Amino acid sequence: MKVITANRLLNGDVVWLGENAAWVERVTLAKVFDGKDDVDSGLAIGQQAEKNQEVVGVYEMDVTLEEGVIVPVRLRERIRAAGPTTHPQFGKQARAVSA
């Protein structure tokens, strides 16, 4: 299982490809792709968004489902999903507390 990720070009935020080709700010809202053809179609959408200067650095990343929630496999991707490891009051983790 994979999701497509990138950084939003306007502000640098980490984003994931969600339903209807929308870029979402939470990995838990990402569309999961399974199988080479499915992943390739997701990458094609991401690459088009990169050409349209919406995002930069599009790539696929491995995820698992833990209790029905999308969780990145690699530590690097878990950090990108949570926000910075320093000054957590400014990252995505700060927004989760206030939401």
DSSP file (Angstrom, degrees, kcal/mol; ACC not computed):
  #  RESIDUE AA STRUCTURE BP1 BP2  ACC     N-H-->O    O-->H-N    N-H-->O    O-->H-N    TCO  KAPPA ALPHA  PHI   PSI    X-CA   Y-CA   Z-CA
    1    1 A M              0   0    0      0, 0.0    62,-2.1     0, 0.0     2,-0.3   0.000 360.0 360.0 360.0 138.3    0.0    0.0    0.0
    2    2 A K  E     -AB  33  62A   0     31,-2.5    31,-3.5    60,-0.2     2,-0.3  -0.949 360.0-157.6-139.9 157.3    1.3    3.4   -0.9
    3    3 A V  E     - B   0  61A   0     58,-2.1    58,-2.4    -2,-0.3     2,-0.5  -0.896  25.7-118.7-126.4 163.2    0.3    7.1   -0.9
    4    4 A I  E     - B   0  60A   0     27,-0.4    13,-2.5    13,-0.3     2,-0.3  -0.892  35.6-178.7-105.0 131.1    1.6    9.9   -3.0
    5    5 A T  E     +CB  16  59A   0     54,-3.0    54,-2.3    -2,-0.5     2,-0.3  -0.860  12.5 146.5-129.0 162.0    3.3   12.8   -1.2
    6    6 A A  E     -C   15   0A   0      9,-2.1     9,-2.5    -2,-0.3     2,-0.4  -0.912  44.8 -92.3-167.2-172.8    4.9   16.1   -2.1
    7    7 A N  E     -CB  14  56A   0     49,-2.3    49,-2.3    -2,-0.3     7,-0.2  -0.984  39.1-113.6-119.7 135.6    5.4   19.6   -0.7
    8    8 A R  E  >  - B   0  55A   0      5,-3.2     4,-2.4    -2,-0.4    47,-0.3  -0.498  23.0-141.7 -66.3 131.4    2.9   22.4   -1.6
    9    9 A L  T  4 S+     0   0    0     45,-2.2    46,-0.1    -2,-0.2    -1,-0.1   0.839  92.9  55.7 -68.2 -35.4    4.8   24.9   -3.7
   10   10 A L  T  4 S+     0   0    0     44,-0.5    -1,-0.2     1,-0.2    45,-0.1   0.864 130.9   4.8 -68.8 -36.3    3.3   28.1   -2.1
   11   11 A N  T  4 S-     0   0    0     -3,-0.2    -2,-0.2     2,-0.1    -1,-0.2   0.445  92.3-116.6-132.1  -2.3    4.2   27.4    1.5
   12   12 A G     <  +     0   0    0     -4,-2.4    -3,-0.1     1,-0.2     3,-0.1   0.439  57.5 155.4  81.5  -1.2    6.3   24.2    1.6
   13   13 A D        -     0   0    0     -6,-0.1    -5,-3.2    -5,-0.1     2,-0.3  -0.270  50.0-111.1 -60.2 144.0    3.8   22.2    3.7
   14   14 A V  E     +C    7   0A   0     -7,-0.2     2,-0.3    66,-0.2    -7,-0.2  -0.622  46.3 179.1 -72.8 132.4    3.9   18.4    3.3
   15   15 A V  E     -C    6   0A   0     -9,-2.5    -9,-2.1    -2,-0.3     2,-0.3  -0.919  19.5-149.0-135.5 161.0    0.8   17.2    1.5
   16   16 A W  E     -CD   5  24A   0      8,-2.5     8,-3.2    -2,-0.3     2,-0.5  -0.952  31.0-103.4-129.6 149.4   -0.6   13.9    0.3
   17   17 A L  E     + D   0  23A   0    -13,-2.5    14,-2.8    -2,-0.3   -13,-0.3  -0.612  47.3 179.5 -75.4 121.6   -2.8   13.1   -2.7
   18   18 A G    >   -     0   0    0      4,-3.8     3,-0.9    -2,-0.5    12,-0.1  -0.228  38.5 -45.4-105.7-163.7   -6.4   12.6   -1.5
   19   19 A E  G >  S+     0   0    0     10,-0.5     3,-1.6     1,-0.2    -1,-0.3  -0.286 122.2  19.5 -64.5 152.0   -9.6   11.8   -3.3
   20   20 A N  G 3  S-     0   0    0      1,-0.3    -1,-0.2    -3,-0.1     3,-0.1   0.788 129.8 -70.4  56.7  32.8  -10.5   13.7   -6.4
   21   21 A A  G <  S+     0   0    0     -3,-0.9     2,-0.3     1,-0.2    -1,-0.3   0.720  93.4 147.5  60.2  24.4   -6.9   14.8   -7.0
   22   22 A A    <   -     0   0    0     -3,-1.6    -4,-3.8    -4,-0.1     2,-0.6  -0.688  48.8-127.7 -88.6 144.0   -7.0   17.1   -4.0
   23   23 A W  E     -D   17   0A   0     -2,-0.3     2,-0.3    -6,-0.2    -6,-0.2  -0.829  29.3-164.1 -92.8 124.4   -3.9   17.7   -1.9
   24   24 A V  E     -D   16   0A   0     -8,-3.2    -8,-2.5    -2,-0.6     6,-0.0  -0.770  23.0-140.2-112.3 154.0   -4.6   17.1    1.8
   25   25 A E  S    S+     0   0    0     -2,-0.3     2,-0.4   -10,-0.2   -11,-0.1   0.431  83.8  66.8 -94.3  -0.3   -2.5   18.1    4.8
   26   26 A R    >   -     0   0    0    -10,-0.1     3,-1.8     1,-0.1     4,-0.2  -0.984  69.4-146.0-123.6 129.7   -3.1   14.9    6.8
   27   27 A V  G >  S+     0   0    0     -2,-0.4     3,-1.5     1,-0.3    -1,-0.1   0.809 100.5  67.1 -61.1 -28.5   -1.7   11.5    5.8
   28   28 A T  G 3  S+     0   0    0      1,-0.3    -1,-0.3    41,-0.1    42,-0.2   0.678 100.0  50.0 -66.7 -16.3   -4.9   10.0    7.3
   29   29 A L  G <  S+     0   0    0     -3,-1.8   -10,-0.5     2,-0.1    -1,-0.3   0.390  87.6 117.3 -99.7   1.2   -6.9   11.7    4.6
   30   30 A A  S <  S-     0   0    0     -3,-1.5     2,-0.4    -4,-0.2   -12,-0.3  -0.301  71.1-112.9 -70.6 152.5   -4.7   10.4    1.7
   31   31 A K        -     0   0    0    -14,-2.8     2,-0.4   -27,-0.1   -27,-0.4  -0.731  31.2-133.7 -82.1 131.5   -5.9    8.1   -1.0
   32   32 A V        -     0   0    0     -2,-0.4     2,-0.4   -29,-0.1   -29,-0.2  -0.749  16.8-158.3 -91.4 132.2   -4.3    4.7   -0.7
   33   33 A F  B     -A    2   0A   0    -31,-3.5   -31,-2.5    -2,-0.4     2,-0.4  -0.902   7.2-171.1-110.5 137.9   -3.0    3.1   -3.9
   34   34 A D        +     0   0    0     -2,-0.4     4,-0.3   -33,-0.2     3,-0.1  -0.990  50.4  21.1-133.9 125.9   -2.4   -0.6   -4.2
   35   35 A G  S  > S-     0   0    0     -2,-0.4     4,-2.6     3,-0.1     5,-0.2   0.098  88.0 -85.7  95.5 148.9   -0.7   -2.3   -7.1
   36   36 A K  H  > S+     0   0    0      1,-0.2     4,-2.8     2,-0.2     5,-0.2   0.893 125.3  47.7 -57.3 -47.2    1.7   -0.9   -9.7
   37   37 A D  H  > S+     0   0    0      2,-0.2     4,-1.9     1,-0.2    -1,-0.2   0.901 113.2  48.7 -63.9 -40.4   -0.9    0.4  -12.2
   38   38 A D  H  > S+     0   0    0     -4,-0.3     4,-1.9     2,-0.2    -2,-0.2   0.922 113.4  46.7 -64.9 -44.7   -2.8    2.1   -9.4
   39   39 A V  H  X S+     0   0    0     -4,-2.6     4,-2.7     1,-0.2    -2,-0.2   0.911 110.3  53.7 -63.5 -43.0    0.4    3.7   -8.0
   40   40 A D  H  X S+     0   0    0     -4,-2.8     4,-2.1    -5,-0.2    -1,-0.2   0.880 107.3  50.9 -60.1 -38.2    1.5    4.8  -11.5
   41   41 A S  H  X S+     0   0    0     -4,-1.9     4,-1.7     2,-0.2    -1,-0.2   0.895 111.0  48.8 -67.7 -37.9   -1.9    6.5  -12.0
   42   42 A G  H  X S+     0   0    0     -4,-1.9     4,-2.2     2,-0.2    -2,-0.2   0.906 110.7  50.3 -65.1 -41.9   -1.5    8.4   -8.7
   43   43 A L  H  X S+     0   0    0     -4,-2.7     4,-3.0     1,-0.2    -2,-0.2   0.878 106.8  55.3 -63.0 -37.5    2.0    9.4   -9.6
   44   44 A A  H  X S+     0   0    0     -4,-2.1     4,-1.9     2,-0.2    -1,-0.2   0.900 107.9  48.7 -62.9 -40.5    0.8   10.7  -12.9
   45   45 A I  H  X S+     0   0    0     -4,-1.7     4,-2.0     2,-0.2    -2,-0.2   0.926 113.5  47.7 -63.2 -44.1   -1.7   12.9  -11.1
   46   46 A G  H  X S+     0   0    0     -4,-2.2     4,-1.9     1,-0.2    -2,-0.2   0.896 110.0  51.3 -63.5 -41.7    1.0   14.2   -8.9
   47   47 A Q  H  X S+     0   0    0     -4,-3.0     4,-2.1     1,-0.2    -1,-0.2   0.855 108.9  51.3 -66.3 -34.5    3.4   14.8  -11.7
   48   48 A Q  H  X S+     0   0    0     -4,-1.9     4,-1.9     2,-0.2    -1,-0.2   0.900 108.8  51.0 -67.5 -39.7    0.7   16.8  -13.5
   49   49 A A  H  <>S+     0   0    0     -4,-2.0     5,-2.8     1,-0.2     6,-0.8   0.853 108.6  52.6 -64.2 -33.6    0.2   18.9  -10.4
   50   50 A E  H ><5S+     0   0    0     -4,-1.9     3,-1.4     3,-0.2    -2,-0.2   0.911 108.2  49.6 -67.6 -41.8    4.0   19.4  -10.3
   51   51 A K  H 3<5S+     0   0    0     -4,-2.1    -2,-0.2     1,-0.3    -1,-0.2   0.846 108.4  53.9 -63.1 -33.0    3.9   20.7  -13.9
   52   52 A N  T 3<5S-     0   0    0     -4,-1.9    -1,-0.3    -5,-0.1    -2,-0.2   0.398 116.7-119.3 -81.5   3.5    1.0   23.0  -12.9
   53   53 A Q  T < 5S+     0   0    0     -3,-1.4    -3,-0.2     2,-0.2    -2,-0.1   0.832  81.4 119.6  60.6  37.6    3.3   24.3  -10.1
   54   54 A E  S   <S+     0   0    0     -5,-2.8   -45,-2.2     1,-0.2   -44,-0.5   0.808  80.1   6.8 -90.8 -40.0    0.9   23.2   -7.3
   55   55 A V  E     -B    8   0A   0     -6,-0.8     2,-0.3   -47,-0.3    -1,-0.2  -0.848  63.7-148.2-137.2 169.5    3.4   20.9   -5.6
   56   56 A V  E    S+B    7   0A   0    -49,-2.3   -49,-2.3    -2,-0.3    -9,-0.0  -0.987  70.8  28.4-140.6 149.3    7.1   19.9   -5.8
   57   57 A G  E    S-     0   0A   0     -2,-0.3     2,-0.2   -51,-0.2    -1,-0.1   0.912  70.8-169.3  73.1  44.8    8.9   16.7   -5.1
   58   58 A V  E     +     0   0A   0     -3,-0.1     2,-0.3   -12,-0.1   -52,-0.2  -0.470  19.2 146.4 -70.3 132.2    6.2   14.2   -5.8
   59   59 A Y  E     -B    5   0A   0    -54,-2.3   -54,-3.0    -2,-0.2     2,-0.3  -0.982  44.4-107.0-157.5 165.1    6.9   10.6   -4.8
   60   60 A E  E     -B    4   0A   0     -2,-0.3     2,-0.3   -56,-0.2   -56,-0.2  -0.651  31.4-167.9 -92.2 151.3    5.2    7.4   -3.5
   61   61 A M  E     -B    3   0A   0    -58,-2.4   -58,-2.1    -2,-0.3     2,-0.2  -0.996  23.3-110.6-141.1 148.0    5.6    6.2    0.0
   62   62 A D  E     +B    2   0A   0     -2,-0.3    11,-2.0   -60,-0.2    12,-0.4  -0.515  38.4 174.9 -76.9 139.5    4.8    3.0    1.8
   63   63 A V  E     -E   72   0B   0    -62,-2.1     2,-0.3     9,-0.2     7,-0.1  -0.932  15.3-157.6-136.9 162.5    2.0    3.0    4.4
   64   64 A T  E     -E   71   0B   0      7,-2.6     7,-2.8    -2,-0.3     2,-0.5  -0.854  23.8-116.2-128.2 169.2    0.2    0.4    6.6
   65   65 A L  E     -E   70   0B   0     -2,-0.3     2,-0.5     5,-0.2     5,-0.2  -0.953  26.1-174.3-108.4 125.0   -3.2    0.5    8.2
   66   66 A E  E >  S-E   69   0B   0      3,-2.7     3,-1.3    -2,-0.5    -2,-0.0  -0.957  79.2 -21.8-120.5 111.1   -3.2    0.4   12.0
   67   67 A E  T 3  S-     0   0    0     -2,-0.5    -1,-0.1     1,-0.3     3,-0.1   0.873 128.7 -52.1  55.0  39.8   -6.7    0.1   13.4
   68   68 A G  T 3  S+     0   0    0      1,-0.2     2,-0.4     0, 0.0    -1,-0.3   0.514 115.1 116.8  79.6   5.8   -8.0    1.5   10.2
   69   69 A V  E <   -E   66   0B   0     -3,-1.3    -3,-2.7     2,-0.0     2,-0.3  -0.900  69.6-117.1-111.2 135.4   -5.7    4.6   10.2
   70   70 A I  E     -E   65   0B   0     -2,-0.4    -5,-0.2    -5,-0.2   -40,-0.1  -0.533  37.1-179.4 -70.1 127.7   -3.1    5.2    7.6
   71   71 A V  E     -E   64   0B   0     -7,-2.8    -7,-2.6    -2,-0.3     7,-0.1  -0.996  27.7-119.7-132.4 127.4    0.4    5.2    9.1
   72   72 A P  E     -E   63   0B   0      0, 0.0    -9,-0.2     0, 0.0   -70,-0.0  -0.337  15.4-145.6 -62.0 146.6    3.7    5.8    7.3
   73   73 A V  S    S+     0   0    0    -11,-2.0     2,-0.2     4,-0.0   -10,-0.1   0.927  76.6  64.9 -79.9 -49.1    6.1    2.8    7.4
   74   74 A R  S  > S-     0   0    0    -12,-0.4     4,-1.8     1,-0.1     3,-0.2  -0.488  80.1-129.4 -82.9 146.5    9.4    4.7    7.5
   75   75 A L  H  > S+     0   0    0      1,-0.2     4,-2.4     2,-0.2     5,-0.2   0.892 108.4  58.5 -57.9 -42.6   10.5    7.0   10.3
   76   76 A R  H  > S+     0   0    0      1,-0.2     4,-2.1     2,-0.2    -1,-0.2   0.910 108.3  45.5 -54.7 -43.8   11.3    9.8    7.9
   77   77 A E  H  > S+     0   0    0     -3,-0.2     4,-2.1     2,-0.2    -1,-0.2   0.826 108.6  55.7 -72.9 -31.8    7.7    9.8    6.6
   78   78 A R  H  X S+     0   0    0     -4,-1.8     4,-1.8     2,-0.2    -1,-0.2   0.901 109.5  47.9 -64.5 -39.5    6.3    9.6   10.2
   79   79 A I  H  X S+     0   0    0     -4,-2.4     4,-2.7     2,-0.2    -2,-0.2   0.920 110.4  50.7 -66.4 -43.5    8.2   12.8   11.0
   80   80 A R  H  < S+     0   0    0     -4,-2.1    -1,-0.2     1,-0.2    -2,-0.2   0.874 112.0  48.8 -60.8 -36.3    7.0   14.5    7.8
   81   81 A A  H  < S+     0   0    0     -4,-2.1    -1,-0.2     1,-0.2    -2,-0.2   0.845 117.2  40.0 -72.3 -33.8    3.4   13.5    8.8
   82   82 A A  H  < S-     0   0    0     -4,-1.8    11,-1.3     1,-0.3    -2,-0.2   0.813 110.6-118.8 -87.0 -31.4    3.7   14.8   12.3
   83   83 A G     <  -     0   0    0     -4,-2.7    -1,-0.3     9,-0.2    -2,-0.1  -0.695  56.6 -14.2 116.7-174.3    5.7   17.9   11.7
   84   84 A P        -     0   0    0      0, 0.0     7,-0.2     0, 0.0     9,-0.1  -0.192  48.9-138.4 -64.9 152.0    9.1   19.1   12.9
   85   85 A T  S    S+     0   0    0      2,-0.1     2,-0.4     3,-0.0    -6,-0.0   0.616  91.1  58.8 -85.0 -13.3   10.8   17.3   15.8
   86   86 A T  S    S+     0   0    0      1,-0.2     4,-0.2     2,-0.1     5,-0.0  -0.887 112.3  12.9-111.2 149.9   11.9   20.7   17.2
   87   87 A H    >   -     0   0    0     -2,-0.4     3,-2.3     1,-0.1     4,-0.4   0.951  68.4-176.2  53.0  58.1    9.4   23.3   18.3
   88   88 A P  G >  S+     0   0    0      0, 0.0     3,-0.8     0, 0.0     6,-0.5   0.680  72.1  78.0 -60.2 -15.9    6.3   21.1   18.1
   89   89 A Q  G 3  S+     0   0    0      1,-0.2    -2,-0.1     4,-0.1    -3,-0.0   0.657  98.0  44.9 -66.9 -12.6    4.1   24.0   18.9
   90   90 A F  G <  S+     0   0    0     -3,-2.3    -1,-0.2    -4,-0.2    -3,-0.1   0.534 101.9  81.3-105.4  -8.3    4.6   25.1   15.2
   91   91 A G  S X> S-     0   0    0     -3,-0.8     4,-1.2    -4,-0.4     3,-1.1  -0.119  98.9 -85.6 -92.3-173.5    4.0   21.7   13.5
   92   92 A K  H 3> S+     0   0    0      1,-0.3     4,-1.7     2,-0.2    -9,-0.2   0.800 124.5  65.5 -61.1 -29.6    1.1   19.7   12.4
   93   93 A Q  H 3> S+     0   0    0    -11,-1.3     4,-1.2     1,-0.2    -1,-0.3   0.823  97.7  54.0 -65.1 -29.2    1.1   18.2   15.9
   94   94 A A  H <> S+     0   0    0     -3,-1.1     4,-1.7    -6,-0.5    -1,-0.2   0.878 107.2  50.6 -69.8 -37.7    0.2   21.7   17.3
   95   95 A R  H  X S+     0   0    0     -4,-1.2     4,-1.3     1,-0.2    -2,-0.2   0.848 105.2  57.2 -67.5 -33.3   -2.8   21.9   15.0
   96   96 A A  H  < S+     0   0    0     -4,-1.7    -1,-0.2     1,-0.2    -2,-0.2   0.869 107.3  48.2 -66.5 -35.9   -4.0   18.5   16.1
   97   97 A V  H  < S+     0   0    0     -4,-1.2    -1,-0.2     1,-0.2    -2,-0.2   0.897 114.5  44.6 -70.2 -40.5   -4.2   19.6   19.7
   98   98 A S  H  <        0   0    0     -4,-1.7    -1,-0.2     1,-0.2    -2,-0.2   0.648 360.0 360.0 -79.9 -14.9   -6.0   22.8   18.9
   99   99 A A     <        0   0    0     -4,-1.3    -1,-0.2    -5,-0.1    -2,-0.1   0.478 360.0 360.0 -80.1 360.0   -8.5   21.1   16.6
